[in-house]
Amino acid sequence: MLVLAMTAMLPAFDVVVESPVIAEIVNDSELYRDRMLRVAVHSVEAGQLVEILEDYSAVVYRVAAGDVVGWVAAKDLRIPEESPRDNSLVAAKQLEDFVNRQAYESPTGHLILVDIARQRLYIFEGTKGGWGLAQSFECSTGLNTSPTTRGHFFLADRGEWFYSYRLESGAKYWIRFNGNYLFHTIPMDKNKNIIPGEGVVGVRLSNGCVRLLVDDMRWIYENIPDATAVIIL
């Protein structure tokens, strides 16, 4: 269901803003080349701010300290609580102006934009410079302790069901967009029943994947092809 409304006159380039997770280094430590923390590449001091790029089981984090990227242990980070959701609505024309000003491209006739601040996923149809909004869905992205990776990706592969014994949950209609990061339905148990307390969207709640309601994710699964560009801000 397309949910849109007119808002105050926001400039097109300000409609969707980036939502980085900024953490504080709490102990003088090192950034390491890989998540095994074996080869140090850069020293960081207590009090320094870094951007969390991704996590591994909330045990180690890949962070950016200025121009340097490396892995650091969770014990050396102070991760902030989730920011309040931006509940402002935005007109279709503003969203279209935004993606067309950014000159986003996609190998298919579709483009996916995930607005972390608003917890919404937008689907555009068209081509570079001529994108039109086709669908808008509520979603749930990752907690600050397990953030959804931001950036420019492409849909890679998909399946109708998966189950993770490590996370003790599964989901239907998954589509990969970056390594282990997926679009998928709200979490389910091994019998494909929605897990109590997990059947909501519109709040940061996941382990990094982007969750959608079952019917919404089914629509994406059935209508949006692999190789479609994905922008996550």
C-alpha positions as CSV (number, residue, x, y, z in Angstrom):
1,M,0.0,0.0,0.0
2,L,1.4,3.4,-1.0
3,V,1.4,5.8,1.9
4,L,2.3,9.4,1.1
5,A,1.4,12.9,2.3
6,M,2.4,16.5,1.5
7,T,4.8,18.0,4.0
8,A,6.4,21.4,4.6
9,M,8.5,22.5,1.7
10,L,11.7,20.6,2.3
11,P,14.5,20.9,-0.2
12,A,14.6,17.7,-2.4
13,F,18.2,17.0,-1.3
14,D,17.2,17.0,2.4
15,V,14.2,14.6,2.1
16,V,16.3,11.5,2.9
17,V,19.3,11.9,5.1
18,E,22.0,9.4,6.1
19,S,21.7,7.6,9.4
20,P,25.1,6.6,10.5
21,V,25.7,4.9,13.9
22,I,28.4,6.9,15.7
23,A,30.1,5.2,18.7
24,E,32.7,6.3,21.1
25,I,36.0,4.5,21.7
26,V,36.1,3.9,25.5
27,N,39.6,2.4,25.8
28,D,42.8,3.2,24.0
29,S,42.9,0.3,21.5
30,E,43.8,-0.8,18.0
31,L,41.8,-1.2,14.8
32,Y,42.5,-4.6,13.2
33,R,42.6,-5.8,9.6
34,D,40.0,-8.5,10.1
35,R,37.4,-9.6,12.6
36,M,39.8,-12.1,14.2
37,L,41.7,-9.0,15.6
38,R,45.1,-10.4,14.5
39,V,46.9,-7.6,12.6
40,A,46.6,-4.0,13.9
41,V,46.3,-1.3,11.3
42,H,45.6,1.9,13.4
43,S,45.6,3.1,17.0
44,V,42.5,4.9,18.4
45,E,42.3,6.8,21.7
46,A,39.6,6.8,24.3
47,G,37.0,9.4,23.5
48,Q,37.5,9.2,19.7
49,L,34.3,8.9,17.7
50,V,34.0,6.2,15.0
51,E,31.2,5.2,12.6
52,I,30.0,1.6,12.9
53,L,29.9,0.0,9.4
54,E,28.9,-3.5,10.4
55,D,29.1,-6.0,13.2
56,Y,29.9,-9.7,13.7
57,S,27.5,-11.2,16.3
58,A,27.8,-7.9,18.3
59,V,31.2,-9.2,19.4
60,V,33.4,-7.2,17.0
61,Y,32.7,-4.2,14.9
62,R,34.0,-2.9,11.6
63,V,34.3,0.9,12.1
64,A,35.6,3.9,10.2
65,A,37.9,6.3,12.1
66,G,38.4,9.1,9.6
67,D,39.8,7.5,6.5
68,V,40.9,4.3,8.3
69,V,38.6,1.3,8.4
70,G,39.2,-1.6,10.7
71,W,37.7,-4.0,13.3
72,V,37.5,-3.4,17.0
73,A,36.2,-5.4,20.0
74,A,32.7,-4.5,21.4
75,K,34.2,-3.9,24.8
76,D,36.1,-0.9,23.4
77,L,33.0,0.8,22.1
78,R,30.2,2.8,23.7
79,I,27.3,2.4,21.3
80,P,24.4,4.8,21.5
81,E,20.7,3.9,21.9
82,E,18.5,4.0,18.9
83,S,17.4,7.5,17.7
84,P,13.7,8.2,17.6
85,R,12.0,7.4,14.3
86,D,11.5,10.3,12.0
87,N,7.7,10.1,11.6
88,S,7.4,12.9,9.0
89,L,5.7,11.9,5.8
90,V,7.0,13.0,2.4
91,A,5.4,13.6,-0.9
92,A,6.0,11.3,-3.9
93,K,7.3,14.2,-5.9
94,Q,9.9,15.1,-3.3
95,L,11.2,11.5,-3.2
96,E,11.3,11.3,-7.0
97,D,13.2,14.7,-7.1
98,F,15.7,13.3,-4.5
99,V,16.6,10.1,-6.3
100,N,16.7,11.8,-9.7
101,R,19.0,14.6,-8.3
102,Q,21.3,11.9,-6.9
103,A,21.4,10.3,-10.5
104,Y,21.0,6.8,-9.1
105,E,21.3,4.0,-11.7
106,S,20.1,0.5,-11.7
107,P,20.7,-2.4,-14.2
108,T,16.9,-3.1,-14.1
109,G,13.9,-0.9,-14.4
110,H,13.6,-0.8,-10.6
111,L,15.4,1.0,-7.7
112,I,15.1,0.3,-4.0
113,L,15.8,3.1,-1.4
114,V,15.8,2.3,2.3
115,D,15.3,5.3,4.6
116,I,16.6,4.1,7.9
117,A,15.5,7.3,9.7
118,R,11.9,6.8,8.7
119,Q,12.0,3.0,8.7
120,R,10.6,2.9,5.2
121,L,11.5,1.2,2.0
122,Y,10.7,2.9,-1.3
123,I,10.5,1.2,-4.7
124,F,11.0,3.3,-7.9
125,E,10.4,2.3,-11.5
126,G,12.0,3.9,-14.5
127,T,15.6,4.7,-15.3
128,K,18.4,7.2,-14.3
129,G,17.0,10.7,-14.1
130,G,13.4,9.5,-14.7
131,W,12.5,7.4,-11.6
132,G,8.9,7.4,-10.4
133,L,7.7,6.2,-7.0
134,A,5.8,2.9,-7.3
135,Q,5.6,1.5,-3.8
136,S,6.3,2.5,-0.2
137,F,6.5,0.0,2.7
138,E,7.2,0.2,6.4
139,C,10.3,-1.9,7.4
140,S,12.5,-2.6,10.3
141,T,16.3,-2.2,10.1
142,G,19.1,-3.1,12.5
143,L,19.6,-2.1,16.1
144,N,22.6,0.2,16.7
145,T,24.3,-2.9,18.2
146,S,23.7,-4.7,14.9
147,P,23.2,-2.0,12.3
148,T,22.0,-2.5,8.7
149,T,24.9,-1.8,6.4
150,R,24.5,1.6,4.6
151,G,25.6,2.1,1.0
152,H,25.0,1.1,-2.6
153,F,24.3,-2.6,-3.3
154,F,22.5,-4.9,-5.7
155,L,20.0,-7.7,-5.2
156,A,22.0,-11.0,-5.6
157,D,20.0,-14.1,-4.9
158,R,16.8,-15.3,-3.2
159,G,14.8,-18.1,-1.7
160,E,11.4,-18.8,-0.2
161,W,12.6,-19.8,3.3
162,F,15.6,-20.0,5.6
163,Y,16.1,-20.8,9.2
164,S,19.1,-19.8,11.4
165,Y,19.8,-22.1,14.4
166,R,22.3,-19.5,15.7
167,L,19.6,-16.8,15.8
168,E,16.8,-19.3,16.5
169,S,14.6,-17.7,13.9
170,G,13.8,-17.9,10.2
171,A,11.9,-15.9,7.5
172,K,10.2,-16.2,4.2
173,Y,10.9,-14.6,0.9
174,W,14.5,-13.6,1.5
175,I,16.6,-11.6,-1.0
176,R,20.3,-10.9,-0.4
177,F,21.7,-7.4,-0.9
178,N,25.1,-7.5,0.8
179,G,26.8,-10.7,2.0
180,N,24.7,-12.0,5.0
181,Y,22.4,-9.0,4.9
182,L,19.0,-9.8,3.5
183,F,15.5,-8.4,2.9
184,H,13.1,-10.8,4.4
185,T,9.8,-11.1,6.3
186,I,9.3,-10.6,10.0
187,P,10.9,-13.5,12.0
188,M,9.4,-16.9,12.3
189,D,10.1,-20.0,14.3
190,K,11.1,-23.3,12.6
191,N,7.4,-24.1,12.0
192,K,7.0,-20.9,10.1
193,N,4.9,-19.2,12.8
194,I,5.6,-15.5,13.5
195,I,7.6,-15.2,16.7
196,P,5.6,-13.4,19.4
197,G,6.9,-9.8,19.9
198,E,8.8,-9.9,16.6
199,G,5.9,-9.3,14.2
200,V,6.2,-5.6,14.0
201,V,7.8,-3.1,11.6
202,G,8.6,0.6,11.8
203,V,11.2,0.3,14.5
204,R,14.9,-0.6,14.5
205,L,14.7,-4.2,15.7
206,S,16.7,-6.6,13.5
207,N,20.2,-8.1,13.6
208,G,21.1,-6.1,10.5
209,C,18.7,-7.4,7.9
210,V,15.7,-5.4,6.6
211,R,12.4,-6.9,7.7
212,L,9.0,-6.4,6.1
213,L,5.5,-7.6,6.7
214,V,4.8,-10.9,4.9
215,D,2.6,-9.6,2.1
216,D,4.9,-6.7,1.5
217,M,8.0,-8.9,1.2
218,R,6.1,-11.3,-1.0
219,W,5.3,-8.5,-3.4
220,I,9.0,-7.5,-3.6
221,Y,10.0,-11.1,-4.0
222,E,7.6,-11.6,-6.9
223,N,8.1,-8.3,-8.6
224,I,11.6,-7.0,-8.2
225,P,14.3,-8.8,-10.1
226,D,17.9,-9.7,-9.1
227,A,20.6,-7.1,-9.9
228,T,18.2,-4.3,-8.9
229,A,20.2,-1.4,-7.3
230,V,19.7,-0.9,-3.5
231,I,20.5,2.4,-1.8
232,I,20.5,2.3,2.0
233,L,20.9,5.6,3.8
